[in-house]
Amino acid sequence: MLTYKTSFRNHLATKLKRYRHSHKLSQETMSEYLRISPRSYVDIERGRYGMSAHTLVMFMLTMSDTEVLQLIDELRKIVSAEDKKL
């Protein structure tokens, strides 16, 4: 279970940062979109902490349908890769 958690946290941190950069948003603006404090946002983006379910849903709500489907596909691939390690 811990390997999934770590893999998800790292992937989502990277995804969040890339999304923010590609949409030319500040960390403060992203924290507002996600309804979290700027400090919490920075910690998530740096991979220090994982996203809560609420924060993940808020992130997905900022994304286009295509981006959401791509994220789900990427998470499936992570699970598949982690399962092969077991």
N, CA, C and O atoms as a Tinker XYZ file with bonds, in Angstrom:
   344  protein
     1  N      0.820000   -1.195000    0.000000    73     2
     2  CA     0.000000    0.000000    0.000000    64     1     3
     3  C      0.865000    1.260000    0.000000    63     2     4     5
     4  O      0.554000    2.229000   -0.694000    81     3
     5  N      1.933000    1.247000    0.767000    73     3     6
     6  CA     2.792000    2.429000    0.862000    64     5     7
     7  C      3.400000    2.792000   -0.488000    63     6     8     9
     8  O      3.553000    3.976000   -0.786000    81     7
     9  N      3.750000    1.805000   -1.314000    73     7    10
    10  CA     4.340000    2.118000   -2.612000    64     9    11
    11  C      3.349000    2.842000   -3.503000    63    10    12    13
    12  O      3.736000    3.747000   -4.243000    81    11
    13  N      2.063000    2.460000   -3.448000    73    11    14
    14  CA     1.061000    3.178000   -4.232000    64    13    15
    15  C      0.965000    4.621000   -3.761000    63    14    16    17
    16  O      0.928000    5.554000   -4.563000    81    15
    17  N      0.927000    4.782000   -2.454000    73    15    18
    18  CA     0.791000    6.110000   -1.867000    64    17    19
    19  C      1.941000    7.021000   -2.292000    63    18    20    21
    20  O      1.719000    8.167000   -2.683000    81    19
    21  N      3.150000    6.517000   -2.214000    73    19    22
    22  CA     4.327000    7.290000   -2.603000    64    21    23
    23  C      4.311000    7.590000   -4.098000    63    22    24    25
    24  O      4.585000    8.716000   -4.514000    81    23
    25  N      3.991000    6.585000   -4.898000    73    23    26
    26  CA     3.949000    6.779000   -6.352000    64    25    27
    27  C      2.876000    7.785000   -6.740000    63    26    28    29
    28  O      3.115000    8.654000   -7.580000    81    27
    29  N      1.699000    7.676000   -6.138000    73    27    30
    30  CA     0.622000    8.626000   -6.417000    64    29    31
    31  C      1.021000   10.035000   -5.997000    63    30    32    33
    32  O      0.821000   10.991000   -6.745000    81    31
    33  N      1.589000   10.160000   -4.793000    73    31    34
    34  CA     1.978000   11.480000   -4.292000    64    33    35
    35  C      2.983000   12.144000   -5.235000    63    34    36    37
    36  O      2.846000   13.321000   -5.570000    81    35
    37  N      3.980000   11.389000   -5.652000    73    35    38
    38  CA     4.998000   11.953000   -6.544000    64    37    39
    39  C      4.414000   12.310000   -7.905000    63    38    40    41
    40  O      4.718000   13.366000   -8.459000    81    39
    41  N      3.578000   11.432000   -8.440000    73    39    42
    42  CA     2.984000   11.697000   -9.753000    64    41    43
    43  C      2.067000   12.915000   -9.696000    63    42    44    45
    44  O      2.123000   13.780000  -10.570000    81    43
    45  N      1.227000   12.980000   -8.668000    73    43    46
    46  CA     0.291000   14.099000   -8.571000    64    45    47
    47  C      1.014000   15.417000   -8.316000    63    46    48    49
    48  O      0.574000   16.460000   -8.801000    81    47
    49  N      2.097000   15.392000   -7.577000    73    47    50
    50  CA     2.874000   16.614000   -7.351000    64    49    51
    51  C      3.433000   17.129000   -8.677000    63    50    52    53
    52  O      3.371000   18.324000   -8.965000    81    51
    53  N      3.974000   16.222000   -9.473000    73    51    54
    54  CA     4.512000   16.599000  -10.784000    64    53    55
    55  C      3.406000   17.103000  -11.694000    63    54    56    57
    56  O      3.561000   18.115000  -12.377000    81    55
    57  N      2.286000   16.389000  -11.697000    73    55    58
    58  CA     1.149000   16.757000  -12.541000    64    57    59
    59  C      0.619000   18.140000  -12.158000    63    58    60    61
    60  O      0.314000   18.957000  -13.027000    81    59
    61  N      0.512000   18.391000  -10.869000    73    59    62
    62  CA     0.020000   19.666000  -10.373000    64    61    63
    63  C      0.932000   20.815000  -10.817000    63    62    64    65
    64  O      0.460000   21.850000  -11.286000    81    63
    65  N      2.226000   20.618000  -10.662000    73    63    66
    66  CA     3.183000   21.663000  -11.036000    64    65    67
    67  C      3.158000   21.915000  -12.543000    63    66    68    69
    68  O      3.178000   23.066000  -12.981000    81    67
    69  N      3.116000   20.850000  -13.330000    73    67    70
    70  CA     3.056000   21.018000  -14.792000    64    69    71
    71  C      1.775000   21.721000  -15.215000    63    70    72    73
    72  O      1.784000   22.579000  -16.098000    81    71
    73  N      0.669000   21.344000  -14.571000    73    71    74
    74  CA    -0.614000   21.981000  -14.886000    64    73    75
    75  C     -0.529000   23.477000  -14.595000    63    74    76    77
    76  O     -0.932000   24.305000  -15.412000    81    75
    77  N     -0.003000   23.807000  -13.432000    73    75    78
    78  CA     0.110000   25.214000  -13.034000    64    77    79
    79  C      0.968000   26.003000  -14.011000    63    78    80    81
    80  O      0.610000   27.110000  -14.412000    81    79
    81  N      2.105000   25.425000  -14.390000    73    79    82
    82  CA     2.993000   26.115000  -15.331000    64    81    83
    83  C      2.359000   26.249000  -16.709000    63    82    84    85
    84  O      2.435000   27.310000  -17.327000    81    83
    85  N      1.741000   25.191000  -17.188000    73    83    86
    86  CA     1.155000   25.233000  -18.531000    64    85    87
    87  C     -0.014000   26.210000  -18.629000    63    86    88    89
    88  O     -0.304000   26.727000  -19.708000    81    87
    89  N     -0.683000   26.462000  -17.508000    73    87    90
    90  CA    -1.797000   27.408000  -17.495000    64    89    91
    91  C     -1.381000   28.779000  -16.955000    63    90    92    93
    92  O     -2.213000   29.662000  -16.743000    81    91
    93  N     -0.068000   28.930000  -16.738000    73    91    94
    94  CA     0.513000   30.194000  -16.281000    64    93    95
    95  C     -0.182000   30.737000  -15.025000    63    94    96    97
    96  O     -0.590000   31.897000  -14.961000    81    95
    97  N     -0.297000   29.860000  -14.047000    73    95    98
    98  CA    -0.942000   30.212000  -12.785000    64    97    99
    99  C      0.090000   30.283000  -11.667000    63    98   100   101
   100  O      1.095000   29.572000  -11.688000    81    99
   101  N     -0.166000   31.138000  -10.704000    73    99   102
   102  CA     0.709000   31.217000   -9.532000    64   101   103
   103  C      0.329000   30.116000   -8.543000    63   102   104   105
   104  O     -0.745000   29.521000   -8.634000    81   103
   105  N      1.218000   29.862000   -7.611000    73   103   106
   106  CA     0.914000   28.898000   -6.562000    64   105   107
   107  C     -0.265000   29.379000   -5.725000    63   106   108   109
   108  O     -1.092000   28.578000   -5.292000    81   107
   109  N     -0.338000   30.667000   -5.502000    73   107   110
   110  CA    -1.445000   31.219000   -4.720000    64   109   111
   111  C     -2.783000   31.025000   -5.440000    63   110   112   113
   112  O     -3.782000   30.679000   -4.810000    81   111
   113  N     -2.801000   31.245000   -6.751000    73   111   114
   114  CA    -4.029000   31.034000   -7.514000    64   113   115
   115  C     -4.445000   29.574000   -7.481000    63   114   116   117
   116  O     -5.624000   29.259000   -7.319000    81   115
   117  N     -3.466000   28.675000   -7.636000    73   115   118
   118  CA    -3.792000   27.246000   -7.575000    64   117   119
   119  C     -4.339000   26.875000   -6.206000    63   118   120   121
   120  O     -5.277000   26.085000   -6.108000    81   119
   121  N     -3.765000   27.434000   -5.151000    73   119   122
   122  CA    -4.269000   27.123000   -3.810000    64   121   123
   123  C     -5.712000   27.597000   -3.661000    63   122   124   125
   124  O     -6.517000   26.945000   -2.997000    81   123
   125  N     -6.036000   28.723000   -4.274000    73   123   126
   126  CA    -7.417000   29.214000   -4.236000    64   125   127
   127  C     -8.338000   28.270000   -4.996000    63   126   128   129
   128  O     -9.434000   27.967000   -4.523000    81   127
   129  N     -7.915000   27.798000   -6.165000    73   127   130
   130  CA    -8.719000   26.856000   -6.953000    64   129   131
   131  C     -8.983000   25.569000   -6.163000    63   130   132   133
   132  O    -10.072000   24.999000   -6.224000    81   131
   133  N     -7.971000   25.132000   -5.427000    73   131   134
   134  CA    -8.074000   23.866000   -4.696000    64   133   135
   135  C     -8.693000   24.031000   -3.314000    63   134   136   137
   136  O     -8.956000   23.044000   -2.627000    81   135
   137  N     -8.928000   25.292000   -2.900000    73   135   138
   138  CA    -9.533000   25.603000   -1.602000    64   137   139
   139  C     -8.651000   25.129000   -0.441000    63   138   140   141
   140  O     -9.133000   24.579000    0.549000    81   139
   141  N     -7.346000   25.362000   -0.599000    73   139   142
   142  CA    -6.392000   25.042000    0.466000    64   141   143
   143  C     -5.486000   26.248000    0.681000    63   142   144   145
   144  O     -5.482000   27.179000   -0.124000    81   143
   145  N     -4.731000   26.230000    1.751000    73   143   146
   146  CA    -3.823000   27.345000    2.030000    64   145   147
   147  C     -2.654000   27.318000    1.052000    63   146   148   149
   148  O     -2.290000   26.261000    0.539000    81   147
   149  N     -2.067000   28.489000    0.798000    73   147   150
   150  CA    -0.883000   28.518000   -0.072000    64   149   151
   151  C      0.248000   27.623000    0.445000    63   150   152   153
   152  O      0.951000   26.990000   -0.342000    81   151
   153  N      0.419000   27.573000    1.759000    73   151   154
   154  CA     1.475000   26.723000    2.348000    64   153   155
   155  C      1.198000   25.253000    2.065000    63   154   156   157
   156  O      2.110000   24.505000    1.714000    81   155
   157  N     -0.050000   24.836000    2.215000    73   155   158
   158  CA    -0.410000   23.448000    1.921000    64   157   159
   159  C     -0.169000   23.137000    0.456000    63   158   160   161
   160  O      0.310000   22.058000    0.108000    81   159
   161  N     -0.506000   24.098000   -0.402000    73   159   162
   162  CA    -0.285000   23.887000   -1.832000    64   161   163
   163  C      1.200000   23.653000   -2.120000    63   162   164   165
   164  O      1.556000   22.712000   -2.828000    81   163
   165  N      2.048000   24.497000   -1.580000    73   163   166
   166  CA     3.494000   24.375000   -1.801000    64   165   167
   167  C      3.984000   23.009000   -1.329000    63   166   168   169
   168  O      4.778000   22.362000   -2.012000    81   167
   169  N      3.518000   22.572000   -0.170000    73   167   170
   170  CA     3.928000   21.272000    0.364000    64   169   171
   171  C      3.486000   20.125000   -0.548000    63   170   172   173
   172  O      4.223000   19.156000   -0.726000    81   171
   173  N      2.298000   20.231000   -1.119000    73   171   174
   174  CA     1.819000   19.195000   -2.047000    64   173   175
   175  C      2.645000   19.214000   -3.325000    63   174   176   177
   176  O      3.090000   18.169000   -3.798000    81   175
   177  N      2.848000   20.405000   -3.883000    73   175   178
   178  CA     3.590000   20.516000   -5.137000    64   177   179
   179  C      5.024000   20.013000   -4.987000    63   178   180   181
   180  O      5.582000   19.455000   -5.932000    81   179
   181  N      5.611000   20.197000   -3.845000    73   179   182
   182  CA     6.978000   19.729000   -3.598000    64   181   183
   183  C      7.035000   18.256000   -3.215000    63   182   184   185
   184  O      8.117000   17.694000   -3.047000    81   183
   185  N      5.864000   17.630000   -3.077000    73   183   186
   186  CA     5.829000   16.211000   -2.741000    64   185   187
   187  C      6.029000   15.916000   -1.274000    63   186   188   189
   188  O      6.215000   14.762000   -0.889000    81   187
   189  N      5.992000   16.931000   -0.465000    73   187   190
   190  CA     6.166000   16.739000    0.970000    64   189   191
   191  C      4.966000   16.002000    1.564000    63   190   192   193
   192  O      5.119000   15.139000    2.429000    81   191
   193  N      3.771000   16.355000    1.088000    73   191   194
   194  CA     2.536000   15.708000    1.534000    64   193   195
   195  C      1.701000   15.331000    0.318000    63   194   196   197
   196  O      1.814000   15.948000   -0.742000    81   195
   197  N      0.875000   14.328000    0.478000    73   195   198
   198  CA    -0.038000   13.946000   -0.584000    64   197   199
   199  C     -1.305000   14.779000   -0.521000    63   198   200   201
   200  O     -1.560000   15.485000    0.454000    81   199
   201  N     -2.092000   14.681000   -1.581000    73   199   202
   202  CA    -3.376000   15.388000   -1.634000    64   201   203
   203  C     -4.431000   14.600000   -0.871000    63   202   204   205
   204  O     -4.425000   13.369000   -0.858000    81   203
   205  N     -5.325000   15.327000   -0.245000    73   203   206
   206  CA    -6.505000   14.679000    0.317000    64   205   207
   207  C     -7.445000   14.354000   -0.843000    63   206   208   209
   208  O     -7.266000   14.848000   -1.956000    81   207
   209  N     -8.431000   13.531000   -0.575000    73   207   210
   210  CA    -9.425000   13.211000   -1.606000    64   209   211
   211  C    -10.123000   14.482000   -2.062000    63   210   212   213
   212  O    -10.377000   14.663000   -3.253000    81   211
   213  N    -10.433000   15.359000   -1.121000    73   211   214
   214  CA   -11.089000   16.624000   -1.451000    64   213   215
   215  C    -10.235000   17.458000   -2.400000    63   214   216   217
   216  O    -10.736000   17.986000   -3.392000    81   215
   217  N     -8.954000   17.575000   -2.095000    73   215   218
   218  CA    -8.050000   18.367000   -2.927000    64   217   219
   219  C     -7.911000   17.751000   -4.314000    63   218   220   221
   220  O     -7.876000   18.471000   -5.312000    81   219
   221  N     -7.831000   16.433000   -4.384000    73   219   222
   222  CA    -7.752000   15.763000   -5.682000    64   221   223
   223  C     -8.992000   16.052000   -6.515000    63   222   224   225
   224  O     -8.885000   16.339000   -7.708000    81   223
   225  N    -10.157000   15.979000   -5.904000    73   223   226
   226  CA   -11.397000   16.267000   -6.637000    64   225   227
   227  C    -11.404000   17.723000   -7.106000    63   226   228   229
   228  O    -11.783000   18.003000   -8.243000    81   227
   229  N    -10.994000   18.636000   -6.254000    73   227   230
   230  CA   -10.955000   20.053000   -6.660000    64   229   231
   231  C     -9.973000   20.254000   -7.816000    63   230   232   233
   232  O    -10.231000   21.046000   -8.722000    81   231
   233  N     -8.862000   19.546000   -7.784000    73   231   234
   234  CA    -7.904000   19.626000   -8.888000    64   233   235
   235  C     -8.531000   19.107000  -10.178000    63   234   236   237
   236  O     -8.404000   19.725000  -11.235000    81   235
   237  N     -9.198000   17.983000  -10.079000    73   235   238
   238  CA    -9.824000   17.409000  -11.270000    64   237   239
   239  C    -10.919000   18.321000  -11.821000    63   238   240   241
   240  O    -11.156000   18.342000  -13.029000    81   239
   241  N    -11.580000   19.067000  -10.958000    73   239   242
   242  CA   -12.617000   19.996000  -11.408000    64   241   243
   243  C    -12.041000   21.189000  -12.162000    63   242   244   245
   244  O    -12.747000   21.833000  -12.938000    81   243
   245  N    -10.760000   21.487000  -11.939000    73   243   246
   246  CA   -10.122000   22.586000  -12.682000    64   245   247
   247  C     -9.668000   22.124000  -14.063000    63   246   248   249
   248  O     -9.412000   22.941000  -14.947000    81   247
   249  N     -9.571000   20.811000  -14.240000    73   247   250
   250  CA    -9.043000   20.239000  -15.485000    64   249   251
   251  C    -10.151000   20.029000  -16.517000    63   250   252   253
   252  O    -11.332000   19.939000  -16.182000    81   251
   253  N     -9.736000   19.955000  -17.768000    73   251   254
   254  CA   -10.683000   19.607000  -18.834000    64   253   255
   255  C    -10.998000   18.118000  -18.734000    63   254   256   257
   256  O    -10.288000   17.367000  -18.065000    81   255
   257  N    -12.066000   17.701000  -19.403000    73   255   258
   258  CA   -12.431000   16.280000  -19.405000    64   257   259
   259  C    -11.291000   15.423000  -19.938000    63   258   260   261
   260  O    -11.014000   14.348000  -19.405000    81   259
   261  N    -10.640000   15.891000  -20.976000    73   259   262
   262  CA    -9.518000   15.155000  -21.560000    64   261   263
   263  C     -8.378000   15.016000  -20.567000    63   262   264   265
   264  O     -7.777000   13.948000  -20.454000    81   263
   265  N     -8.077000   16.085000  -19.852000    73   263   266
   266  CA    -7.004000   16.049000  -18.856000    64   265   267
   267  C     -7.342000   15.096000  -17.710000    63   266   268   269
   268  O     -6.468000   14.391000  -17.207000    81   267
   269  N     -8.604000   15.077000  -17.302000    73   267   270
   270  CA    -9.025000   14.176000  -16.225000    64   269   271
   271  C     -8.868000   12.722000  -16.665000    63   270   272   273
   272  O     -8.352000   11.889000  -15.920000    81   271
   273  N     -9.320000   12.428000  -17.884000    73   271   274
   274  CA    -9.189000   11.058000  -18.391000    64   273   275
   275  C     -7.729000   10.649000  -18.516000    63   274   276   277
   276  O     -7.380000    9.501000  -18.240000    81   275
   277  N     -6.886000   11.565000  -18.925000    73   275   278
   278  CA    -5.453000   11.282000  -19.020000    64   277   279
   279  C     -4.882000   10.995000  -17.637000    63   278   280   281
   280  O     -4.087000   10.068000  -17.476000    81   279
   281  N     -5.274000   11.771000  -16.647000    73   279   282
   282  CA    -4.806000   11.551000  -15.278000    64   281   283
   283  C     -5.226000   10.179000  -14.774000    63   282   284   285
   284  O     -4.421000    9.459000  -14.183000    81   283
   285  N     -6.474000    9.816000  -15.004000    73   283   286
   286  CA    -6.958000    8.502000  -14.566000    64   285   287
   287  C     -6.163000    7.394000  -15.239000    63   286   288   289
   288  O     -5.800000    6.409000  -14.596000    81   287
   289  N     -5.892000    7.548000  -16.521000    73   287   290
   290  CA    -5.103000    6.546000  -17.245000    64   289   291
   291  C     -3.696000    6.447000  -16.669000    63   290   292   293
   292  O     -3.164000    5.347000  -16.519000    81   291
   293  N     -3.095000    7.574000  -16.348000    73   291   294
   294  CA    -1.755000    7.571000  -15.759000    64   293   295
   295  C     -1.750000    6.874000  -14.394000    63   294   296   297
   296  O     -0.823000    6.127000  -14.077000    81   295
   297  N     -2.780000    7.120000  -13.596000    73   295   298
   298  CA    -2.867000    6.473000  -12.286000    64   297   299
   299  C     -3.068000    4.966000  -12.428000    63   298   300   301
   300  O     -2.523000    4.191000  -11.642000    81   299
   301  N     -3.840000    4.551000  -13.417000    73   299   302
   302  CA    -4.001000    3.112000  -13.688000    64   301   303
   303  C     -2.662000    2.471000  -14.033000    63   302   304   305
   304  O     -2.364000    1.363000  -13.586000    81   303
   305  N     -1.860000    3.167000  -14.826000    73   303   306
   306  CA    -0.549000    2.645000  -15.212000    64   305   307
   307  C      0.371000    2.527000  -14.002000    63   306   308   309
   308  O      1.167000    1.592000  -13.909000    81   307
   309  N      0.260000    3.465000  -13.089000    73   307   310
   310  CA     1.064000    3.396000  -11.866000    64   309   311
   311  C      0.676000    2.164000  -11.056000    63   310   312   313
   312  O      1.539000    1.430000  -10.576000    81   311
   313  N     -0.626000    1.945000  -10.909000    73   311   314
   314  CA    -1.092000    0.773000  -10.158000    64   313   315
   315  C     -0.612000   -0.512000  -10.831000    63   314   316   317
   316  O     -0.154000   -1.438000  -10.161000    81   315
   317  N     -0.719000   -0.560000  -12.144000    73   315   318
   318  CA    -0.289000   -1.753000  -12.883000    64   317   319
   319  C      1.211000   -2.001000  -12.688000    63   318   320   321
   320  O      1.627000   -3.137000  -12.464000    81   319
   321  N      2.004000   -0.965000  -12.772000    73   319   322
   322  CA     3.449000   -1.098000  -12.588000    64   321   323
   323  C      3.789000   -1.534000  -11.164000    63   322   324   325
   324  O      4.674000   -2.366000  -10.964000    81   323
   325  N      3.096000   -0.980000  -10.184000    73   323   326
   326  CA     3.331000   -1.356000   -8.785000    64   325   327
   327  C      2.902000   -2.801000   -8.539000    63   326   328   329
   328  O      3.561000   -3.522000   -7.790000    81   327
   329  N      1.795000   -3.231000   -9.166000    73   327   330
   330  CA     1.333000   -4.612000   -9.011000    64   329   331
   331  C      2.357000   -5.607000   -9.562000    63   330   332   333
   332  O      2.536000   -6.693000   -9.010000    81   331
   333  N      3.016000   -5.234000  -10.636000    73   331   334
   334  CA     4.019000   -6.123000  -11.241000    64   333   335
   335  C      5.237000   -6.285000  -10.344000    63   334   336   337
   336  O      5.937000   -7.295000  -10.420000    81   335
   337  N      5.493000   -5.293000   -9.493000    73   335   338
   338  CA     6.627000   -5.372000   -8.577000    64   337   339
   339  C      6.378000   -6.357000   -7.433000    63   338   340   341
   340  O      7.319000   -6.876000   -6.832000    81   339
   341  N      5.100000   -6.607000   -7.140000    73   339   342
   342  CA     4.765000   -7.462000   -5.986000    64   341   343
   343  C      5.033000   -8.908000   -6.235000    63   342   344
   344  O      4.800000   -9.739000   -5.357000    81   343
